[in-house]
Amino acid sequence: MIRVGIAGATGYTGLELMRILAHHPQVRVVWATSESSTGMAMERYCPAWQGRCHLVFEKLEMETMATKVDVVFLGFPQGVSMDYVPVILPHARVIDLGADFRIKNRDVYEMTYGIEHRAPSLLPDAVYGIPEIYRDQVKSARIVANPGCFPTSIILPLYPLLKEGVIEREVIVDSKSGVTGAGKKATEATHFCEVDENFKAYKVGEHRHQPEIQEQLSLLAGETVGLVFTPHLLPLRRGILSTIYCTVGGKITESDLFALWNRYYHHEPWVRIHSSGSLPELKWVLGSNFCDMGMKKVDEKHLVVVSVIDNLTKGASGQAVQNMNVMFGIDERIGLPDSVLYP
């Protein structure tokens, strides 16, 4: 059994992680912490767990808790994980669902988040956790930087196209997310009355995921990739749909592009490619770990790509468990949800 600790278990990603791991046959959750609910039973905090889980949220004392587990999932906001990772590493491996180790360039991280990085020597050790791309590195990683939700929905479909040089190094991305993507902390912008029956763009040109996306796309392409990224807030609980606009080089056909995607992803259990003439929809992935993708070549030069994920599952906790499976040599399908919350 893999012994697991979860730090920050009462956020949306922490609760989603608990939901997934409850069905994992090779995992035992040894401890879970919550700063705001220390001493409270899981089934009292979240009545959906009545009769199913008797875990009690503990106060975080990482020096001793890390010695009791094989891997620690960190569900902290930016600026927190970097202080705990050095304490954990002598005893256990780390999967960080926060942002502290996603961006390799320290200066870019500090400019993006307005925080000094206090563990820069560990940045080279952190593996960016998209298993479909970095599986070999994830296997032996001490630190996995679990990607952001928007980046996952964008990087997966673009990776083969950029790697093979069939699109120009300038992309435009229009992404829409459910409200859980903003986290659990209440804000005016995510208040029910502000979100219900509304749809808006936000943080245009300055969203904190933009540098993460751009750095990864550039690393995969082997040269700088220009990115115009506009996120939108949907009046939904969960899900991300990204529409990506690309310029195709040469005389490559839509069939050639589908063949390229299939060459990269036909063996991947959590990537589903829609056939020509069909584009993915949110309702076919919600609650699952799938990333669905489709495309349409609208003329000789322009390609439109559409991808969908559940932001809490493949965009966060599901991908974290997928990374854990890879790290410990387990079939990465085990324990992960492949059924969809429909209708």
C-alpha positions in Angstrom: 0.0 0.0 0.0 1.1 3.5 -0.7 0.9 5.6 2.4 -0.4 9.1 1.6 -0.6 12.4 3.5 -2.8 15.3 2.3 -1.9 18.8 3.5 -4.7 21.2 2.9 -7.5 18.7 2.6 -10.6 20.9 2.8 -10.1 23.0 -0.3 -11.8 22.0 -3.5 -8.8 20.1 -4.8 -8.2 18.5 -1.4 -11.8 17.2 -1.2 -11.6 16.0 -4.8 -8.4 14.2 -4.0 -10.1 12.5 -1.0 -13.0 11.5 -3.4 -10.6 9.8 -5.8 -8.3 8.2 -3.3 -11.2 6.6 -1.5 -11.6 4.3 -4.5 -7.9 3.6 -5.0 -7.2 0.0 -4.0 -3.5 0.5 -3.4 -3.6 3.7 -1.3 -4.1 4.3 2.4 -4.6 7.9 3.5 -2.6 8.1 6.8 -3.3 11.7 7.6 -5.1 14.8 6.3 -4.7 18.3 7.6 -6.8 21.4 7.6 -5.8 24.7 9.2 -9.4 25.8 9.6 -10.9 22.5 10.7 -8.3 20.9 12.9 -9.8 18.2 15.1 -13.0 17.9 13.1 -14.0 14.5 11.6 -14.2 14.4 7.8 -17.8 13.1 7.9 -18.8 16.0 10.1 -17.1 18.6 7.9 -18.6 17.1 4.7 -21.7 15.0 5.4 -21.4 13.2 2.1 -18.7 11.1 3.8 -21.0 9.9 6.6 -20.3 6.3 7.3 -17.6 6.2 4.7 -14.6 7.9 6.3 -13.6 8.4 9.9 -10.5 10.4 9.3 -10.0 13.4 11.6 -8.3 16.5 10.3 -5.0 17.1 12.1 -2.8 20.1 12.7 0.1 20.2 10.3 3.3 19.2 11.9 5.3 18.2 8.8 8.6 17.3 10.5 7.0 14.2 12.1 4.1 13.6 9.7 6.3 13.3 6.7 8.1 10.3 8.3 4.8 8.3 8.3 4.0 8.4 4.6 5.5 7.6 1.1 4.1 10.7 -0.6 2.6 14.0 0.4 0.1 15.9 -1.6 0.3 19.6 -1.0 -3.0 21.6 -1.5 -1.7 25.1 -0.6 -2.0 28.5 -2.3 1.1 29.9 -3.9 4.0 30.8 -1.6 3.3 28.1 1.0 4.5 24.8 -0.4 8.1 26.0 -0.9 8.6 26.1 2.9 7.4 22.5 3.4 9.0 20.6 0.5 12.6 20.7 2.0 11.2 19.2 5.2 9.4 16.4 3.3 12.0 15.3 0.9 14.3 13.4 3.3 11.3 11.1 4.1 8.8 11.1 1.3 8.1 12.3 -2.3 6.0 15.4 -3.0 3.1 16.1 -5.4 2.5 19.9 -5.2 -0.9 21.0 -6.5 0.1 24.6 -6.0 2.1 26.9 -8.2 5.5 27.1 -6.4 7.4 24.6 -8.6 5.6 24.9 -11.9 7.6 27.7 -13.4 11.3 26.9 -13.9 12.4 30.5 -14.2 12.7 32.0 -10.7 12.4 35.6 -11.9 9.3 34.8 -13.9 7.7 33.1 -10.8 8.5 36.0 -8.5 7.2 38.6 -11.0 4.0 36.6 -11.7 3.1 35.9 -8.0 4.8 38.8 -6.3 6.5 36.4 -3.9 10.2 35.6 -3.3 10.9 32.0 -4.1 12.5 30.6 -0.9 13.6 27.2 -2.3 15.1 28.1 -5.7 17.7 25.3 -5.5 14.8 22.8 -5.8 13.3 24.2 -9.0 15.6 22.1 -11.2 14.4 18.9 -9.4 10.7 19.6 -10.0 9.1 17.7 -12.9 6.2 19.3 -14.6 3.4 16.7 -14.1 1.7 16.1 -17.4 2.3 12.3 -17.6 1.5 12.1 -21.3 4.5 14.3 -22.0 6.9 13.9 -19.0 6.1 10.3 -18.0 9.7 9.1 -17.9 10.8 12.0 -15.7 7.8 11.6 -13.4 8.7 8.0 -12.7 11.8 9.0 -10.7 10.8 12.5 -9.6 11.2 13.6 -6.0 9.0 16.6 -6.6 6.1 16.7 -9.1 4.7 20.1 -9.9 1.1 19.4 -10.7 0.1 21.7 -13.6 -2.6 24.3 -13.5 -6.0 23.5 -14.9 -5.9 26.0 -17.8 -2.4 24.9 -18.8 -3.4 21.2 -18.9 -6.3 21.9 -21.3 -4.0 23.9 -23.6 -0.6 22.1 -23.5 -2.0 18.6 -24.2 -3.6 19.4 -27.6 -0.8 21.7 -28.7 2.2 19.5 -27.7 2.2 17.3 -30.9 1.5 20.2 -33.2 4.4 22.3 -31.8 6.8 19.4 -31.4 6.4 18.4 -35.1 6.5 22.1 -36.3 3.2 21.9 -38.1 1.8 25.2 -36.7 3.4 28.6 -36.3 4.8 29.6 -33.0 2.0 32.1 -32.2 -1.3 30.9 -30.7 -4.4 32.5 -29.4 -6.3 30.8 -26.6 -9.8 31.5 -25.3 -10.5 29.4 -22.2 -13.7 29.2 -20.1 -13.7 27.8 -16.6 -16.2 26.9 -13.9 -16.2 28.8 -10.6 -14.3 26.1 -8.6 -11.2 27.1 -10.6 -11.0 30.2 -8.5 -10.6 28.1 -5.3 -12.8 27.9 -2.2 -12.1 31.3 -0.6 -15.1 33.6 -1.0 -14.6 36.7 -3.1 -17.0 39.3 -4.6 -16.2 38.1 -8.1 -17.2 34.5 -7.4 -20.3 35.4 -5.3 -23.4 33.6 -6.6 -25.2 36.9 -7.6 -22.1 38.0 -9.6 -21.7 34.7 -11.4 -25.2 33.4 -12.0 -26.6 34.1 -15.5 -23.3 35.9 -16.3 -20.3 35.3 -18.5 -17.2 37.4 -18.5 -13.5 37.7 -19.5 -11.1 38.5 -16.7 -7.4 39.2 -16.2 -6.9 39.6 -19.9 -3.1 39.4 -20.6 -2.2 39.1 -17.0 -3.6 35.8 -15.7 -1.1 33.9 -13.5 -1.3 30.8 -15.7 0.0 32.6 -18.8 3.7 32.5 -17.9 3.3 28.8 -17.0 1.7 28.0 -20.3 4.1 30.0 -22.3 7.2 28.5 -20.6 6.0 25.0 -21.2 4.9 25.6 -24.8 8.3 27.2 -25.6 10.2 24.3 -24.0 8.2 21.8 -26.0 8.7 23.7 -29.2 12.4 24.3 -28.7 11.9 28.1 -29.3 9.8 30.9 -27.9 6.1 30.5 -28.5 3.9 33.7 -28.5 0.7 33.4 -26.6 -2.4 35.5 -26.3 -4.5 34.0 -23.5 -7.9 35.2 -22.4 -9.7 33.3 -19.5 -13.5 33.5 -19.0 -15.6 32.7 -16.0 -18.6 30.4 -16.7 -21.6 30.2 -14.3 -20.9 26.5 -13.7 -19.3 24.6 -10.8 -16.6 22.7 -12.7 -15.1 22.2 -16.2 -12.8 24.0 -18.6 -13.3 24.4 -22.4 -10.4 25.9 -24.3 -10.6 27.1 -27.9 -7.2 27.5 -29.5 -6.5 29.3 -32.7 -3.4 28.3 -34.7 -1.9 29.1 -38.1 -0.9 25.9 -40.0 2.3 25.9 -42.0 2.7 24.3 -45.5 0.0 22.2 -47.1 -0.8 19.8 -44.3 -4.4 18.5 -44.3 -6.8 18.0 -41.4 -6.4 14.3 -41.9 -2.6 14.7 -41.4 -3.2 16.6 -38.2 -5.5 14.0 -36.8 -3.0 11.3 -37.7 -0.3 13.3 -35.8 -2.5 13.5 -32.7 -3.3 9.8 -32.9 0.4 8.9 -33.3 1.1 10.7 -30.0 -2.0 9.8 -28.0 -3.5 6.6 -29.3 -2.0 4.7 -26.3 -2.9 7.2 -23.7 -5.8 6.1 -21.4 -6.9 9.6 -20.4 -6.8 11.4 -23.8 -9.7 11.0 -26.2 -9.6 12.4 -29.7 -12.9 13.3 -31.3 -13.2 12.3 -35.0 -13.4 14.9 -37.8 -16.7 16.9 -37.6 -17.1 16.3 -33.9 -16.0 18.7 -31.2 -15.8 17.9 -27.5 -18.3 19.3 -24.9 -17.9 19.8 -21.1 -20.7 17.4 -20.3 -18.8 14.4 -21.6 -15.8 14.8 -19.2 -17.3 16.2 -15.9 -16.2 14.1 -12.9 -13.7 12.1 -15.0 -10.0 12.3 -15.6 -10.3 12.5 -19.4 -9.0 15.3 -21.6 -11.1 15.3 -24.8 -9.9 17.2 -27.9 -11.1 17.9 -31.4 -10.1 20.2 -34.2 -11.4 21.9 -37.4 -9.2 23.2 -40.2 -11.4 26.2 -41.3 -9.3 27.1 -44.3 -5.8 26.6 -45.8 -4.1 28.5 -43.0 -6.3 28.4 -39.9 -6.9 25.6 -37.4 -9.3 25.7 -34.5 -8.6 23.3 -31.6 -11.1 22.6 -28.8 -10.3 20.7 -25.6 -12.3 20.0 -22.5 -11.4 18.8 -19.0 -12.8 18.7 -15.5 -10.7 21.4 -13.8 -10.8 19.6 -10.5 -10.0 16.2 -11.9 -7.7 16.1 -14.9 -7.0 19.8 -14.2 -5.9 19.1 -10.6 -6.5 16.1 -8.3 -7.1 13.4 -10.9 -3.8 14.3 -12.6 -2.1 14.4 -9.3 -3.2 10.8 -8.6 -2.2 9.8 -12.2 1.2 11.2 -11.4 1.3 9.3 -8.1 0.5 6.1 -10.0 3.4 6.7 -12.4 5.8 7.6 -9.6 5.1 4.2 -7.8 5.0 2.0 -10.9 1.2 1.5 -10.9 -1.0 1.3 -14.0 -2.0 5.0 -14.2 -5.7 4.1 -14.7 -6.1 2.6 -11.3 -8.3 4.5 -8.9 -9.1 7.2 -11.3 -12.7 8.0 -12.4 -13.6 7.2 -16.0 -17.4 7.6 -15.5 -19.0 11.0 -16.2 -21.4 13.0 -14.2 -24.2 13.1 -16.8 -26.8 14.6 -16.9 
